[in-house]
Amino acid sequence: MTWKRWPWLAAAALLLFARPSASTPADDGVPSGTVAFFASGSGCPDGWAAASNVAGRVIIAASDGNAVGQRVGDALGDQEDRFHHHSFDATAQIPTRNLVALDGPNEQAAQAGTLELKGETAAASSELPFVQLTVCRKP
């Protein structure tokens, strides 16, 4: 018997015996390029790769294609609760007020004008509960 005589038989034999090996994961139906989160310490499932470039970061959607892949700041370490602060810049308009029966020079209590405040809050913990997850990407 020659394979040239019955080529369909050769193709059938390949399909029948070409099963995935232990090192070849079965198709799980997830599209290539998908990024997903898995329980910490469990590692990535077969057929997935660790997405180490996003470990310790918050992934957000981007409406501008030029913003995809941009990173801001340093990644958080495992179970890190990083202290942070906020800057503020405020302006208030103080209206004119007439005061009667005050004795002495009152140069600030009723002074009209613009009051500007700039500063920074003290560093503080977020004190938020969090779970560290393993980030994996389907190649």
DAZI-V641102 format. One line per field, one symbol per residue. ss: DSSP state (@ for helix, = for strand, . for the rest). phi: phi as a letter, one per 30 degrees, with the letter a starting at -180 (. if undefined). Layout:
ss: ???
phi: ???
This chain:
ss: ......@@@@@@@@@@@.................====.........===.@@@..........@@@................=..========..................========...=.........=====.
phi: .cdddbddddddddddccdddddcdddcidddjdcbcbeeididdeicbdcddcdibccbdbdcedddidcbicdddehdcddbbbdbbbbbccddbccciccjdccbecddkcccbblbdddbddhcdbbdcdcbbdd
